[in-house]
Amino acid sequence: MYYAGSMMTVEQIYDEVGRDVLMQRLGVSKSAMTNAIAAGKFPAGWFRIIRIACEEAEVRCPEHLFNFKAVKGEAISAEKGAA
């Protein structure tokens, strides 16, 4: 498990939760997973499923790793609760 002070990456979440677990739960191909790693962001639509899988694996699931659209004039914070 990664320490609270370190910045999580998409690849770390895949490694900690398990690629096969995420591929099965999301119903996506290995190619889709590889694309997310290359982009450094998960598609926003994957958030709920990945968050639940992270909670079960006791892995942090920072929102900045998802490709959410920002509200105009509002910056997306890096990682809530990071110290």
C-alpha positions in Angstrom: 0.0 0.0 0.0 1.2 3.5 -0.7 1.7 6.0 2.0 -0.7 8.9 2.6 1.9 11.5 1.7 2.7 10.1 -1.7 0.9 11.0 -4.9 -1.0 8.1 -6.3 -0.9 7.3 -10.0 -3.2 5.5 -12.3 -0.7 2.7 -12.6 -0.3 2.4 -8.8 -4.1 1.9 -8.4 -4.0 -0.7 -11.1 -1.2 -2.5 -9.4 -2.7 -2.2 -5.9 -6.3 -3.1 -6.8 -5.4 -5.5 -9.6 -5.8 -5.0 -13.3 -7.8 -8.2 -13.8 -10.2 -7.1 -11.0 -10.7 -3.7 -12.5 -11.0 -5.0 -16.1 -13.7 -7.4 -15.0 -15.6 -4.9 -12.9 -15.5 -2.2 -15.5 -16.1 -4.5 -18.4 -13.2 -3.1 -20.4 -10.4 -4.5 -22.4 -6.7 -4.5 -21.6 -6.3 -1.9 -24.3 -8.6 0.5 -22.5 -6.7 0.0 -19.3 -3.4 0.7 -21.1 -4.8 3.9 -22.6 -5.7 5.2 -19.2 -2.2 4.4 -17.9 -0.7 6.3 -20.9 -3.0 9.3 -20.3 -2.4 9.3 -16.6 -6.1 9.6 -16.0 -9.1 7.3 -15.7 -12.2 8.1 -17.6 -14.7 10.0 -15.3 -17.3 7.3 -15.9 -15.1 4.7 -14.2 -15.0 6.7 -10.9 -17.6 5.0 -8.9 -16.5 1.4 -9.7 -12.8 2.2 -9.1 -13.6 4.0 -5.9 -15.5 1.0 -4.5 -12.7 -1.4 -5.6 -10.1 0.9 -3.9 -12.1 1.1 -0.7 -12.3 -2.7 -0.7 -8.5 -3.0 -1.2 -7.8 -0.1 1.3 -6.2 2.0 -1.4 -6.7 5.7 -1.7 -8.6 6.8 -4.8 -7.8 10.5 -5.4 -10.2 12.4 -7.6 -7.5 14.1 -9.6 -6.7 10.8 -11.3 -10.1 11.0 -13.2 -10.8 13.0 -16.3 -13.6 15.1 -14.7 -14.6 18.3 -16.4 -13.8 21.4 -14.3 -16.4 24.0 -13.5 -15.6 27.1 -15.4 -13.3 29.3 -13.3 -12.6 26.6 -10.8 -9.4 24.7 -10.5 -9.5 21.0 -9.7 -7.5 20.3 -6.5 -4.5 18.0 -6.7 -5.5 15.5 -4.0 -7.9 16.2 -1.1 -6.4 15.5 2.2 -2.8 15.1 1.0 -0.3 16.2 3.6 
